[in-house]
Amino acid sequence: MEKAVPLMIQGTHSDAGKSAMATAFCRIFTQDGLNTAPFKSQNMALNSYVTADGKEIGRAQGVQAEAAGVIATTDMNPILIKPTGAYQSQIVVHGKPFKNMQAGEYRQDFFQQGLQLIRESYHRLSTSYDRIVIEGAGSPAEINLNDRELVNMRVAQIAKAPVILVGDIEKGGVFASLVGTLQLLQPEDRKRIVGVIINKFRGDVSLLQPGLTWFEEYTNVPVLGVIPYIENLVMEAEDSVVLDSYSSHKDTSKVIDIAVIRHPMISNFTDMDPFFEENDCHVRFVRSADELADPDLLILPGSKNTLADMQFLHRTGLANRIWALAEKNTTTIVGICGGYQMLGTSIIDTYEVESSHGKVEGLGLIPMQTKMTKEKTTVQSEGLAHYGDKIIPVTGYEIHMGEPHFKVEVSPFIQLTDRTEGTITENRNIIGTYFHGIFHNDSFRQNVLNDIRSKKGLAPLLNRTSFPQKRQEGFDLLAKVVRDHVQLSRIYQLMNDFHKNEL
């Protein structure tokens, strides 16, 4: 029997703050003693999360599960769409690759199967939890897609959930976007909107009050909260649109310059998040050889299409620039997952897993050839990283399709229980690994950064930020701000009343 009382968070557009609000309510309900789970029926993202049983879901739902203090499962995100190129994506069903599909093919052929998967997953969650926080995607007013959508109002109907609509005031036109969204909804869907939240407000809220009063009178929909812009909030971003807010230029006020290659199909860029919390580091995302310059640390991140992104490096001249940096021997170069594969001599895709290119030459900085495989490796891992004379316990997660084949013997980077993983050069200037989250390990990150400081003639910094602690503090800060700026008791009442009426 279903027992969960649901709440759905939808937005006027992508990046309105749906994920953050869903995370906040996951934390708030948990703090209030309610067993809570997140749910997103269909997630399109290149940042993913590996569950404890080695399955792949959207990263946002994994993070929301952490905020709720529960173990993430594939029922929390039964369908994950990972774009691999123009109009084509890998469809991941319950954590495992199902099929590569074109957008039209997905809408036409997968709709009914997806709908059934969503119903089954939600039912299992709803029998096990007290509250379910459901996140929508994009906008519920995408009228060209609504006949076969699987993530907004159709899910609200399945879950019998009330909906809070979120608008981002920082982007401008928040009242127009809220009113426009409401007016474009079907009457039965509009009735599900129990209120709106205005997100990322800066300034004196009293100056906004005339607009709030007008909105409520015009729409007869209550404003349930105005959330202030939260400075220095440690929260993982899922949508790659956030990368547009990061500079590509060096910040000379910071001692350590970190450049991240922003190739077109970049994935799991949250691997870089810990560096944003380090006072002596500046992180920039670069797309051209001119932007790259001479960083202290260069990171080649993961990719959903490694062969195409490797061609991007060759085409833009970034490959030549990276070779030059390796020759100078002053920049520490780290490749993670797809970036690790790019560091090798070549990438071969016999089975056309990612593309029909067949073979692409790599950077040749590691004597390794990668052969793409039909099966995807998804696993949470832990081991001992060998870094100079230090042996450092590390944890991470692996998501990749490809096996490394070394032409000569190399020094392994991480010793796991049953195998070695990655490689590291003797001078520690080139590191390749499949371990996503490697820099989330405080001790390892501290050693790398202090190594760089030593090269620059600077004293080491000890007792650096504990990133796992900062994450938990971020959940608590987000929950506190939202709790303080929404009508929480009214939201609880609306949820309970809606739930009773739907039974």
N, C-alpha and C positions, 0 to 999 in steps of 0.2 A: 504494500500500500504506500502511495506517495505521501510523504509527510512534510517535505521541505516547503518553506514559504519563499518564493522567488522574488528577485528584484532585477530588472533589466536596465542597463545603461546603454542608451543610444546617443548618437551625436549628429550635429548638423553637417559634419564633413569629417574627412580623415584628419587625425591629429587635433581633434577638438578637446581631447583629454579623457576619452572613454576608458582607456586602460588605467590611467591614474585614478579615476573615480572608482572603477571596479576594484582596484587594489585597495583603495582607502576603505571601501565598505567591507571588503573581505577582512581587513584588519579590525575594523570597528566591531563588526558582528562577533568576531572571535574574542576580542577584548571583553565583550558583553556576555561571554559564556555560551555562545551559540556555535555549534559544530557547523562550519561553513565551507563551501566548495565554490570555486570559480567554474564558469562554463562559457565556452565560445564554440559554437557549432562548427563554424568554418573560418579558418584564419589564413589569410594570405600574407606570408612573411618569409624573409630569408634569415631571420634570427630564430633559431629553434632551441629546444630544451630536451634533454634526454632524461626520461623517467628512470626510476630505480630498476625497472625490469628491462631497460635497454630499448625503449620505444621513443619515438620523436614526436613532440607536440610543439605548438607555438610557444615561444619564449615567454610571452606575456602571461599565459596561463600557468606556466611553471613558476614564475615569480609570484603570481597571485596566490598560488597554492602555498608558497613559502610564507607569504604575508598572513595567510589563514592558519598556518601551522599544521598543514596536512600534507600527506604524500601525494604528489602529482600522479595522475593516471591519464590514459588516453581518452577516457570518458569525458574529461574536462575539455578536450579539443579533438573530437573524433576525426575531423577532416582538416588537413593542413595542405595548403597550396603553395608550392615553392617555384616561383618563376625561373625558367631556365633559358629564356630567350624571347624573341618577339612572338607574342600571342601564344606561347606554349609554356606549360608548367608541369612539374612533377606533382602528382596527386598522392598524398600520403594519407592512408586510411588506418586508423587505430595504430599509428606509430610506425607503419611499414609502407614502403613505396608500393603503390598500386599500379599506376600507369602514367606515362607522359601523355598529356592531352592538350589539344588546341582549345581556346576559350569557347568557341561555338560548340565543339564536340562535348565539352564538359557540361554546358547548359542543356544541350539536347539529350545526351545519352546518360548522364550521371545523376540527373535531378532526382528521380524517384528513388534510386539506390541511396543517394545521400540523405534524402528526407527520412528514410527508414533508419539509417545509421544514427541520425540525430535524435529521433524519437527514442530509440533503444538506449542510447547513452544517457540522455537526460533522465529517462525513467530510472535507470540504475542509480544515478546520483540522488535523485529525489527521494528514494527509499532509504538513503543512508545518511543524509545530512538534514540539519535543521533549517539552514538558509542556503540558497544558491544565488550567487551574484553572476548575472549573465551579461556578457559584453557583446554589443552589436559591432557592425563594421561599416565604415564609410558613412552613408546617410540612408535613412529609411525612405527618403523621397526620391530615390533613383528610379523614376517612373519607367525608364526603358528596360530596367532589369527586374522589376518587382513581380512579374508573372512567374518567374522561376528562381527567386532569391531564396537563399538558405541560411540567412544569418541575422535578419532583423525582425520584421513584424511576424513573419511566418513562425519563427522560433518563439516569439512572445506568445503566439497563439498556442503552440505546442505546450509551453510551460505554464500557460495561463498566468502570465506575469504582468504586473504593472510596469510601466516604462518611465524612466526619468530621462529627459532630453538634455544633453549638455551642449552649450555653445561657448566658443572661445572669443572673449571680448578683445583680446590682444590683437587679433587679426583684423578687427574692425567690422562694422555692420552686423553686430551680434543680434540686434532685435529683428533686423530684416531676415537674417538666416533662420532664426527661431520661428518667426511668424510664417515665413515662406515654407519651411518644412512642415509645420502644422497644417497649412492650407493645402498642401499637396498630398497629404495622407488621406486614405480612404476613411469614411466616417467611423467604421468599426475599429480601425486602427487608431484613429485620433482619440477615441474614448480610452485607450490604454495609457495615454500620456497623463500621468498623475501630477506632473510638475516639471519644472526646468531648473537647471543649475547653470549659472553663469560662471565661467572658469577664467582664471588668470587675470583678475582685476587688479589694477594698480591705482592707488590714490584714495581719495575720500569717498566712501560708499554713499554718503549723504547726497553727493552730487549726481549719483546714479538713480536716486530714489524716484524722481519724476518719470524716468523711463520704465522703472519697475512697475510703478502704479499704472502707467498707460498700458503696459504689456498685459498685466493681469485683467484690466478692464476690457481690453480689446479682444483677448483670447479666452478669457475665463479659465485660464490655466495658471496655477500659483507658481511663483518663484520660490523655490524651496531653499535656495542658498546662493550666495555670491562668494566664490572662493578667491582669496587673494593670490597673487603671483607668489610662489614660494621660491625664495632665493636659496641656492646651494642645496637643493633637494637631490639626494642620491637615489635615483630611480632609473632602472634600465629603460632605454627607448627601444621600441620595436620597429617603428616605421622609419625607413631610411630617409624620409624627408627631413629628419632631425639633423642629418649630416650637412644640410645646406646652411645650418647656423654656425658651423665650425669654420674657423679661418684656415686658409691654406698658407698663411704667411707666418714667419717666425716671430715669436714674442721675445724680444731681447731682455725683457725684465726677468725671465726665468732662465735658470742655469742650464737645464737639460731640455734640448729640442728633440721632440719625438714626431716623426713623420709617418703617416699611415697611408699606404697606397689605396686610393679610392677607385678601384677598378669597377666597371659597370655592374657586375653581378656580385658585388661585395655581400658577404653574409657574416652573421655573428660578430658584427662590429662592437658588440658589448664587451668583447675581450679586452678592449682598450679602456673600459670605464674606470678601473682603479687608478690610472694615471691622472685622471682629472681631479683626484683628491690629494695628489702630492703637490706640496707647495713649491717645489723646485722644478716642476715639469710643465711644459706646454705641449699640448697635442694638436697637431694640424693634419687635415686630410688633403692629400694632393692628387691631382689628375694629370699633371704634365711634368716633363723633365725640367722645365724652367722653375716650377714651383718647388721641386724636390730639394735643391741646394745641397747643403752638407749637414744633415741631421746627426745627432749623437746616437739616436736609436731609430732604425728604420724597420717598420713592421709591414709584412705582406700578409693581409688577413685572409680569412676564408672566402671561398667563392662557390657559387652554385653552378658555374660553368667555367671550370678551370682552363680548358683549352681556349675558349673565346677570350677570357681575361688575359691569358698569356699572350695571345695575339695582340691584344690592346697594348700590353707593355712594349712589344716590338714596334707596333705601328706608331706609338706616341714618342718613341725615343727613350722611354723610361727604362727599358731593359739596358740600353747602353749606359745610361746614367748610373744604374745600380751596379753594373760591372765596374765602372770607374770608382765608385765608392768602395767596392770590395777590394780593388787594387790598392787604394790609399790605406786601407786597413785601420781607419780611424772610426768608422761607423759600425756599431753593432747591428747586425741584420738578423731579424727573426721572421721566419715563415711559419704560419699556423694553418694547418689543414690544407686548403687549396694553395695557400701561400707557400707551404712546405713543398708541395708538389712542383710549384713554379721554380723553386731553388734548384731542382734537379736538372739532369741533362735533357730529358724529353718526357712527354706525356703521350701515351698511346691509348686510343679509344677504339679498340677493335670492334667492340659490340655496339658502338655508337650510343653509349650511355648518355653522354652529354651533347654530342654533336656528330656531324658526319665528316669532321676534319681529318679523322684517322690518327694523325700524329702531329704534334707541335713541339718545336724545340724549346727547351727551358732555358733558365739562366746559366746552368752549368756550374753553379757554385757548390753543389753537392754531387758526388759521383753516384747518382741515383736515377733510375728510370722508373716512372710510375705507369703501371698498366691498370686501366679502369676495369672494374669488375661489375658484374650484374647485381651482386648483392651489396647492400649498404651496411656498413658497420655503424651501429649506434650502441654506445655503452658508456656507463659511468666508470671512470678508471682512477686508480691511485697507485703511486709508486714512489721511488726514490730518484730524484733528479741529481745527476752528477754535474756539478758546476765548479770547475777548478778542483781544489782540494776539499770542497765541501760536498756533503751528501744531504740533500734537502727533501723532506717528505712533501709530496705534492698530490693534489687531486685535480681532476678535470673531467671532461666528457669528450667522446669522439663521435663525429658524424662524418663519414666519408665513404666514397665509392672509389676504391683504388688501392693497389698494393705496391709497396716500394721494393725495388730490386737494385741492390747495390753492386756496382762494378768492382769495387775493391772494399776491403775492410774499413769500417769507419768507427768512430767512438760513439757508442750509444748515449743518448741523452737521459732517458728515464728507464730504470729497471723496474719492471712490474713483476708480479709473482711468477708468471709463466712465460714472459717474453721481454724483449727490450723494445723501446719505442723511441723514434726520432734519432737525431744525431747532433753533435756539437763539436766544433773544431777545438784544437788544443788551446788556441788563444781566446776562445769564447766569443769570437767576433761573428760567427755564423751559427745559428741555431735553427733547426727544423723540427717541428713536432706536430702531431695530430691532436694534441691536448688543447682543446678550447678551455678557456678559463685558467690558463697557466699563470697569468699575471694576477689572478685573484688570490694566489698563494702569497701571503704577506712576506714570508721569509725569502722566497725566491725573488720576488719583485725588489725587495730591499737590496739583495746581493747584486742584482743586475744594475740597479740605479747607482749604488755606491761604487761599483766597478767603473761606471762611466764617470762618476765624480773623481775617482782616483786618476783616470786618464787625463782629466782636465786640471789636475793639481789641486783638487778640493778635498777637504776633510769629509769623511763619511757622515751621513745622517743616520742616527740610530733611533729606535722606537718610532718608526714611521706609522702612518695611519693603518689601523686594522680595517681592511675593507669589508670583511664579513660583519664586523661590528657596525660600520657605517651603514651598511645595507639595512640592518635591523633598526638602527636609529632613524633611517629614512622612512621605513614603514611606519614607525611610531609618530614621526613628525607629520607625515602626510595624513595619518588618521586623526591626529590632534587638530590640525588646521581644518580639515573637513568637518570634524565633529563640532568645532567651535563656530563654524560659519554656515551650517545648514540647520534646518528645523528637524533635528533627528527624531524627536518624539513623534512629530507629525508624519515623518517618513515611515516609522514603525507602524503607526496607526493605518496609514494608507495601504501598506503592504498587507497587514492583517485583514483589513476590510475587503480588499480586493480578493485576497485568497479565499475568504469565506464566501463571497459572492460567486466565485468561480467553481466552488465545489458542487 
